[in-house]
Amino acid sequence: MEMTCRERSLNAASGNYFQHQDEDSLREVIESAQGLIRYYSRLYSGGCNADDIMQVGRLGLMKALHNYDKDKQTSFVTYASHAIIGEIRHYVRKEASFYRPGCIVELQSKVDKVIEDYVKQHGDTPTAAYIAQRLNIREESVKEVMKAGMVSFDEIDTAKIRSLTYESFRLPIEDKLILVQALKKLSAMQQKVIYMLFYHDMTQQQVAEKLGITQKQVSRVKERSVQMLRTDLTEKDISN
């Protein structure tokens, strides 16, 4: 497999550093890794606080330089990529303080997996187009998905989060987000009942025991909630 210019540059710079261990060779490694760090900083933050996350990425690079075993067959750029990704991902997850729907959390985890697999196989960064294709979403969706958690969900442009193609027996991400938004209009009790019944596959009797109400009350709450959701989703469908 032919190496990219970035791989050759960073691998050569790291080789020079391991040989001389001086400030000039260290500076060369940092400069060679800037593009790599910038890419992962922007990707994992969705463009939010990218400068702060760049610093975190540089910390990952320094850890890679300290811990890398040059006698192993893994190239430095591959090793450094994993270290940079790990440091950035840990920071982003720690700093993510805003609500994220479960379907978005799941999609972010899938982005992680695509990136990890690509780096392991190619030793370089996957493009947003590649990530999107692998996850059956539009390229513009990737940034919005990764931004979730760093900003309020109200600031996410959900209109940009779309599937490329529909898959049989699988609800597309845009419909999942519409459902999430519709659920937020229900009362706290209604949301609990819906989640327990339809997300956790509990029986009405189990829900009743969990919430300290009767099975008949659960049934009434469910019917009312489903009717409200049906009305809300129908109105959205008509408006679109």
C-alpha positions in Angstrom: 0.0 0.0 0.0 1.5 3.4 -1.0 1.9 5.9 1.7 0.4 9.4 1.5 2.6 12.5 1.6 1.5 13.2 5.2 2.4 9.6 6.2 5.9 9.9 4.7 6.4 13.4 6.2 5.4 12.4 9.7 7.1 9.0 9.7 10.3 10.7 8.4 10.1 13.5 11.0 9.5 11.0 13.9 12.4 8.9 12.7 14.7 11.9 12.7 13.4 12.8 16.2 14.1 9.3 17.6 17.6 9.5 16.2 18.5 13.0 17.5 16.1 13.7 20.4 16.6 17.5 20.0 14.3 20.6 19.9 14.6 21.0 16.1 13.6 17.4 15.4 10.7 17.7 17.9 9.5 20.9 16.2 9.6 19.1 12.8 7.4 16.3 14.2 4.9 18.8 15.6 4.7 20.7 12.3 4.3 17.5 10.3 1.5 16.4 12.6 -0.5 19.7 12.4 -2.7 18.6 9.6 -3.5 15.3 11.3 -4.3 17.0 14.6 -6.4 19.7 12.9 -8.4 17.1 11.0 -9.4 15.0 14.1 -10.0 18.2 16.2 -12.5 19.5 13.7 -14.1 16.1 13.1 -14.7 15.1 16.7 -15.8 18.6 17.8 -18.0 19.3 14.8 -16.0 22.5 14.5 -16.7 23.6 18.1 -13.8 24.8 20.3 -11.4 23.4 17.7 -8.5 25.5 19.0 -8.8 24.1 22.5 -9.1 20.6 21.1 -6.0 21.1 19.0 -4.1 21.5 22.2 -5.5 18.2 23.4 -4.5 16.6 20.1 -0.9 17.9 20.6 -0.9 16.2 24.0 -1.8 13.0 22.3 1.1 13.4 19.9 3.5 14.0 22.7 2.3 10.9 24.5 2.7 9.0 21.2 6.3 10.2 20.9 7.0 9.1 24.5 5.4 5.7 24.3 6.1 4.6 20.8 8.2 1.5 20.3 10.0 1.9 17.0 11.0 -1.7 17.0 7.3 -2.7 16.4 5.9 -3.0 12.9 3.2 -0.3 13.4 4.2 2.9 11.7 4.5 6.0 13.8 1.7 7.9 12.0 -0.7 5.0 12.7 0.3 4.9 16.3 0.1 8.7 16.7 -3.3 8.8 15.0 -4.7 6.4 17.6 -3.1 8.4 20.4 -4.4 11.7 19.1 -7.9 10.3 18.5 -8.0 8.7 22.0 -7.0 12.0 23.7 -9.4 14.1 21.7 -12.3 11.6 22.1 -11.7 11.5 25.9 -11.7 15.3 26.1 -14.8 15.7 24.0 -16.8 13.2 25.9 -15.8 14.8 29.2 -16.7 18.3 27.9 -20.0 17.2 26.2 -22.5 18.7 28.6 -25.6 19.0 26.4 -28.4 16.5 25.8 -28.0 14.1 22.8 -30.7 11.8 21.6 -29.8 8.1 21.8 -29.9 7.8 18.0 -27.2 10.5 17.8 -25.0 8.9 20.5 -25.3 5.6 18.6 -24.3 7.3 15.3 -21.3 9.0 17.0 -20.1 5.6 18.2 -20.4 4.3 14.7 -18.3 7.2 13.4 -15.7 6.2 16.0 -15.7 2.7 14.7 -15.3 3.7 11.0 -12.4 6.0 11.9 -10.6 3.4 14.0 -11.0 0.7 11.3 -9.8 3.0 8.6 -6.7 4.2 10.5 -5.9 0.6 11.4 -6.1 -0.5 7.8 -4.7 2.6 6.0 -2.7 4.5 8.6 -4.3 7.8 7.4 -7.4 9.9 7.9 -10.8 8.9 6.3 -12.6 11.7 4.5 -16.0 12.9 5.7 -17.4 11.5 2.4 -16.0 8.1 3.2 -17.5 8.1 6.8 -20.8 9.2 5.4 -20.9 6.5 2.8 -20.0 3.8 5.3 -22.8 5.0 7.6 -25.4 5.6 4.9 -25.8 9.3 5.7 -25.1 12.4 3.7 -21.7 14.0 4.0 -23.1 17.2 5.5 -24.6 15.1 8.3 -21.2 14.1 9.8 -20.4 17.5 11.2 -23.8 18.1 12.7 -23.8 14.6 14.3 -20.4 15.1 15.9 -21.3 18.6 17.1 -24.1 17.2 19.2 -23.2 17.3 22.9 -20.8 20.2 22.5 -23.7 22.6 21.8 -27.4 22.6 22.7 -29.4 20.2 20.5 -31.5 23.2 19.5 -28.3 24.5 17.7 -28.0 21.4 15.6 -29.3 21.7 12.1 -31.3 18.4 12.1 -32.4 19.2 8.5 -28.9 18.3 7.4 -28.9 14.9 9.1 -30.3 12.6 6.4 -29.9 9.1 5.2 -28.5 8.4 1.8 -30.9 5.5 1.1 -33.7 3.8 3.0 -32.9 0.3 4.4 -35.6 -2.3 4.9 -36.9 -2.7 8.5 -34.7 0.2 9.7 -36.0 3.6 10.6 -33.9 6.3 8.9 -32.0 8.8 11.1 -34.2 11.7 10.1 -37.3 9.9 11.2 -35.7 9.0 14.5 -35.0 12.6 15.1 -38.5 13.7 14.3 -39.7 11.1 16.7 -37.3 12.4 19.4 -38.6 15.9 18.9 -42.2 14.7 19.1 -41.6 12.8 22.3 -40.3 16.0 23.9 -43.8 17.5 23.7 -45.2 14.8 26.0 -45.4 15.1 29.7 -42.7 13.6 31.9 -45.1 10.7 32.8 -46.1 10.1 29.2 -42.4 10.0 28.1 -41.6 7.4 30.9 -44.5 5.2 29.8 -43.6 5.3 26.1 -39.9 4.7 26.8 -40.6 1.7 29.1 -43.2 0.2 26.8 -41.5 0.7 23.4 -37.8 1.2 24.1 -37.4 -1.3 27.0 -40.1 -3.8 25.9 -41.7 -3.8 29.4 -45.3 -5.0 29.8 -48.0 -2.6 31.0 -48.1 -4.4 34.4 -44.3 -4.0 34.8 -44.5 -0.3 33.9 -47.4 0.1 36.4 -45.3 -1.5 39.2 -42.3 0.6 38.3 -44.2 3.9 38.4 -46.5 3.0 41.3 -49.7 3.4 39.3 -52.4 0.9 38.0 -52.2 -1.0 34.8 -55.3 0.8 33.6 -53.6 4.1 34.2 -50.7 3.0 32.1 -53.0 1.9 29.4 -54.8 5.3 29.3 -51.4 7.2 29.4 -50.2 5.0 26.5 -53.3 5.6 24.3 -53.3 9.3 24.9 -49.5 9.6 24.2 -49.7 7.5 21.0 -52.6 9.7 19.8 -50.6 12.8 20.5 -47.5 11.5 18.7 -49.6 10.3 15.7 -51.2 13.8 15.4 -47.9 15.6 15.7 -46.1 13.3 13.2 -49.0 13.6 10.8 -48.8 17.4 10.9 -45.1 17.3 10.3 -45.6 15.0 7.3 -48.2 17.4 5.8 -46.0 20.4 6.4 -43.1 18.7 4.6 
